[in-house]
């Protein structure tokens, strides 16, 4: 896996991601934020010229 990027993320399920943040913001808003995090990671890494592996933790 020379010149590879491995990304670990949770499967985006409302109420299951960023639970401590959700205590303050609510599950729906936190779910939106988490999806924006994933979009941001995609946007930042799609231009990289090597293999990318995305692993989702199913919860």
Backbone as ProteinMPNN parsed JSONL, in Angstrom:
{"seq_chain_A": "XXXXXXXXXXXXXXXXXXXXXXXXXXXXXXXXXXXXXXXXXXXXXXXXXXXXXXXXXXX", "coords_chain_A": {"N_chain_A": [[0.832, -1.198, 0.0], [1.897, 1.247, -0.76], [2.11, 4.771, -0.936], [-0.618, 5.378, -0.261], [-3.822, 6.292, 1.068], [-5.606, 5.867, 3.979], [-8.809, 6.009, 5.206], [-10.845, 6.206, 7.984], [-14.148, 5.941, 9.043], [-17.309, 6.442, 10.652], [-20.303, 4.712, 9.882], [-22.696, 6.774, 8.502], [-25.219, 7.374, 10.502], [-28.057, 8.766, 11.801], [-28.09, 9.916, 15.105], [-26.18, 8.154, 15.928], [-23.664, 9.06, 15.39], [-21.07, 11.265, 16.415], [-21.914, 11.602, 19.139], [-21.496, 12.929, 21.608], [-21.367, 15.594, 20.826], [-23.914, 15.791, 19.846], [-25.423, 15.884, 22.144], [-25.481, 18.543, 22.83], [-26.215, 19.896, 20.453], [-28.228, 18.473, 19.223], [-29.516, 15.57, 17.528], [-30.179, 15.711, 14.775], [-28.922, 18.059, 13.713], [-26.281, 17.473, 14.321], [-25.928, 15.212, 12.742], [-26.081, 16.382, 10.193], [-23.736, 17.952, 10.313], [-21.79, 15.942, 10.542], [-22.059, 14.65, 8.063], [-21.205, 16.752, 6.457], [-18.535, 16.813, 7.278], [-17.663, 14.38, 6.135], [-18.068, 14.967, 3.402], [-16.234, 17.046, 3.137], [-13.805, 15.733, 3.607], [-13.809, 14.06, 1.365], [-13.721, 16.014, -0.716], [-11.229, 17.197, -0.21], [-9.463, 15.103, -0.601], [-9.886, 13.976, -3.1], [-8.341, 14.984, -5.155], [-5.852, 13.983, -4.782], [-3.176, 12.009, -5.938], [-3.093, 9.125, -5.585], [-3.9, 5.831, -4.304], [-6.925, 5.547, -2.487], [-8.512, 4.473, 0.431], [-11.523, 3.815, 1.954], [-12.915, 3.106, 4.953], [-15.767, 2.087, 6.595], [-17.13, 2.064, 9.791], [-19.521, 0.033, 10.892], [-22.288, 0.609, 12.827]], "CA_chain_A": [[0.0, 0.0, 0.0], [2.753, 2.421, -0.847], [1.396, 5.947, -1.415], [-2.054, 5.186, -0.089], [-4.46, 6.994, 2.18], [-6.672, 5.083, 4.579], [-9.733, 6.869, 5.948], [-11.793, 5.457, 8.798], [-15.313, 6.757, 9.396], [-18.487, 5.694, 11.089], [-21.42, 4.713, 8.955], [-23.492, 7.942, 8.918], [-26.559, 7.056, 10.973], [-28.483, 9.802, 12.737], [-28.152, 9.472, 16.489], [-25.071, 7.239, 16.201], [-22.384, 9.718, 15.122], [-20.785, 12.478, 17.19], [-22.951, 11.589, 20.171], [-21.262, 13.972, 22.621], [-21.771, 16.85, 20.203], [-25.371, 15.739, 19.714], [-26.015, 16.258, 23.427], [-25.633, 19.999, 22.821], [-26.795, 20.422, 19.215], [-29.32, 17.636, 18.735], [-29.098, 14.511, 16.607], [-30.325, 16.101, 13.37], [-27.871, 19.028, 13.367], [-25.008, 16.754, 14.384], [-25.899, 14.363, 11.551], [-25.721, 17.282, 9.086], [-22.323, 18.304, 10.471], [-20.991, 14.755, 10.236], [-22.064, 14.485, 6.609], [-20.319, 17.798, 5.91], [-17.174, 16.32, 7.513], [-17.366, 13.369, 5.109], [-17.951, 15.677, 2.12], [-14.983, 17.795, 3.175], [-12.722, 14.763, 3.416], [-13.846, 13.665, -0.047], [-13.255, 17.13, -1.539], [-9.795, 17.431, 0.024], [-8.624, 13.977, -1.011], [-10.137, 13.487, -4.463], [-7.294, 15.458, -6.062], [-4.597, 13.286, -4.508], [-2.871, 11.064, -7.003], [-2.764, 7.794, -5.113], [-5.076, 5.06, -3.899], [-7.602, 5.918, -1.253], [-9.359, 3.419, 0.974], [-12.463, 4.327, 2.942], [-13.492, 2.035, 5.753], [-16.859, 2.523, 7.46], [-17.463, 1.238, 10.955], [-20.97, -0.122, 10.951], [-22.687, 0.589, 14.237]], "C_chain_A": [[0.872, 1.257, 0.0], [1.962, 3.568, -1.472], [-0.116, 5.757, -1.404], [-2.538, 6.009, 1.093], [-5.597, 6.124, 2.675], [-7.504, 6.022, 5.443], [-10.71, 5.963, 6.689], [-12.927, 6.396, 9.185], [-16.409, 5.841, 9.928], [-19.531, 5.757, 9.988], [-22.361, 5.85, 9.385], [-24.948, 7.583, 9.224], [-26.94, 8.098, 12.022], [-28.642, 9.21, 14.135], [-27.011, 8.556, 16.894], [-23.7, 7.862, 15.968], [-22.28, 10.99, 15.962], [-21.783, 12.65, 18.338], [-22.739, 12.644, 21.249], [-21.646, 15.346, 22.087], [-23.293, 16.924, 20.1], [-26.075, 16.101, 21.022], [-26.298, 17.758, 23.484], [-26.426, 20.509, 21.626], [-28.029, 19.666, 18.73], [-28.825, 16.689, 17.652], [-29.145, 14.958, 15.146], [-29.209, 17.044, 12.927], [-26.5, 18.343, 13.351], [-24.841, 15.841, 13.172], [-25.514, 15.189, 10.321], [-24.24, 17.622, 9.124], [-21.437, 17.132, 10.089], [-20.931, 14.504, 8.734], [-21.209, 15.542, 5.931], [-18.862, 17.421, 6.118], [-16.779, 15.329, 6.422], [-17.203, 14.006, 3.729], [-16.629, 16.427, 2.042], [-13.789, 16.873, 2.961], [-12.659, 14.332, 1.956], [-13.27, 14.778, -0.93], [-11.753, 17.344, -1.414], [-8.925, 16.31, -0.533], [-8.822, 13.533, -2.454], [-9.052, 13.918, -5.45], [-5.959, 14.743, -5.857], [-4.406, 12.152, -5.504], [-2.335, 9.745, -6.443], [-4.028, 7.109, -4.626], [-5.606, 5.542, -2.56], [-8.514, 4.777, -0.848], [-10.227, 4.032, 2.057], [-13.102, 3.141, 3.64], [-14.551, 2.633, 6.666], [-16.999, 1.526, 8.6], [-18.977, 1.186, 11.043], [-21.373, -0.28, 12.41], [-24.159, 0.298, 14.384]], "O_chain_A": [[0.578, 2.22, 0.709], [1.224, 3.358, -2.435], [-0.792, 5.953, -2.413], [-1.773, 6.369, 1.987], [-6.449, 5.695, 1.898], [-6.978, 6.734, 6.298], [-11.321, 5.071, 6.101], [-12.683, 7.526, 9.609], [-16.42, 4.635, 9.679], [-19.622, 6.743, 9.256], [-22.783, 5.876, 10.541], [-25.788, 7.502, 8.327], [-26.229, 8.285, 13.009], [-29.244, 8.152, 14.319], [-26.879, 8.212, 18.068], [-22.681, 7.261, 16.31], [-23.267, 11.691, 16.187], [-22.409, 13.7, 18.485], [-23.711, 13.202, 21.756], [-22.192, 16.17, 22.822], [-23.882, 17.994, 20.25], [-27.21, 16.578, 21.0], [-27.259, 18.185, 24.123], [-27.219, 21.442, 21.757], [-28.789, 20.18, 17.909], [-27.848, 16.968, 16.956], [-28.253, 14.623, 14.365], [-28.614, 16.841, 11.869], [-25.672, 18.604, 12.479], [-23.741, 15.712, 12.636], [-24.711, 14.743, 9.501], [-23.563, 17.587, 8.096], [-20.44, 17.309, 9.388], [-19.871, 14.183, 8.196], [-20.554, 15.256, 4.929], [-18.029, 17.671, 5.247], [-15.691, 15.424, 5.853], [-16.307, 13.632, 2.973], [-15.98, 16.439, 0.996], [-12.869, 17.205, 2.214], [-11.576, 14.249, 1.376], [-12.43, 14.516, -1.791], [-11.081, 17.639, -2.402], [-7.772, 16.543, -0.898], [-8.0, 12.783, -2.98], [-8.87, 13.27, -6.481], [-5.044, 14.884, -6.668], [-5.346, 11.44, -5.859], [-1.24, 9.312, -6.802], [-5.091, 7.724, -4.543], [-4.858, 5.89, -1.646], [-9.203, 4.188, -1.682], [-9.725, 4.69, 2.969], [-13.739, 2.292, 3.015], [-14.278, 3.567, 7.419], [-16.988, 0.312, 8.396], [-19.628, 2.21, 11.25], [-20.887, -1.156, 13.126], [-24.67, 0.243, 15.503]]}, "name": "protein", "num_of_chains": 1, "seq": "XXXXXXXXXXXXXXXXXXXXXXXXXXXXXXXXXXXXXXXXXXXXXXXXXXXXXXXXXXX"}
